[in-house]
Amino acid sequence: MLRALVRPLERWCPGSRASGDNLLWQSELRPHAGGEYSIAVVQANSRLEDQSQVFTSSSATYVGVYDGHGGPEASRFVNRHLFPHIHKFAKEEGGISPDVIKRAFKETEEDFCHMVQRSLPLKPQMATVGTCCLFGAITNGTLYVANLGDSRAVLGRVVSGVAVAERLSTDHNVAVEEVRKEVKALNPDDSQIVMYIRGVWRIKGIIQVSRSIGDVYLKKPEFYRDPVFQQHGNPIPLRRPAMTAEPSIIVRKLKPQDLFIIFASDGLWEHLSDEAAVEIVLKHPRAGIARRLVRAALEEAAKKREMRYGDMKKIARGVRRHFHDDISVVVVYLDQHKPKNGKLIQQGGITAPSDIYSLRSDEAKQRQLLNVLY
């Protein structure tokens, strides 16, 4: 099973250009053991820093959304390593559990830190790369959600005929007062551990999220003393770690009124409330629903700049980051049934392209080649 888990997730899954936007990708609606799911991504950065993936089998569904910062290296690393670690520890312990998830996050973090240490002489900037990490698992009628950072999982359900949006994850962002208190409590002798700069709270004046995979220079005080990193990196004096990789985890038995879950990077939630996103999913067909959420966020981003989305989508990657962030969305429908024959659900997975601009460039080159040949 591990081989089947890893191999499909090492390559991007063919999808389609959406809404004439060369930086927006989506895949068709696909089945999982308890329903269907939809996935879409839009790129804003010069290199796509968001990564996302889904694994399906007859007994479990895994979802991962990884919102990188400082570069794509950490999110791509997690995209390759987290699911295999989850499967390895679940096999050892006889199934998924909070302990399995914590072990997998810890192993992924340690593997990335070791990679950073090995590459430090050649790539000291790798110590400043990190990623938020949102993971979901559905198995045996139970939902597990684990999170580092401010990507978010939101459950759509119906209570007494009324649609309700229930946030399943915790935002680890120092814009939240409770998170600032937590960070300050862990660093009582550092008066500048959280700083308010140009209207935004940031840890050491640098980063908003308090938990992540990576960001080694804000977790390992010894990096400040490393002569290579002092010369070529961005040394920050620390007495103790300013960030952690300890995930918040919730476990919930699924109920008949639970209809779907939206997993998305913070690029979506910057422009849509939990309630607005749930309402969109409830009111529209399943096909292309993740793309519809991305499109709604992009239209809101365009409105804030007093322009139309049709004009904004013509803006090149990199420059487009001034208008919105990379956005990754996975919508998982909960149909509360399992197929009578487990073979109906193909064991494998889908991974969004690691870079949409590069994907489109490759497609254009292939079309040019076909035109020459035929």
PyMOL commands that set and color helices and strands:
alter all, ss='L'
color gray80, all
select helices_A, chain A and resi 2-10+73-93+98-119+124-128+177-186+216-218+222-225+227-232+266-269+274-283+289-304+309-312+319-322+342-344+356-373
alter helices_A, ss='H'
color red, helices_A
select strands_A, chain A and resi 16-18+21-32+35-42+50-56+60-69+130-131+133-139+142-148+152-159+162-167+194-197+200-203+213-214+248-253+258-264+327-333+348-351
alter strands_A, ss='S'
color yellow, strands_A
deselect
rebuild
show_as cartoon
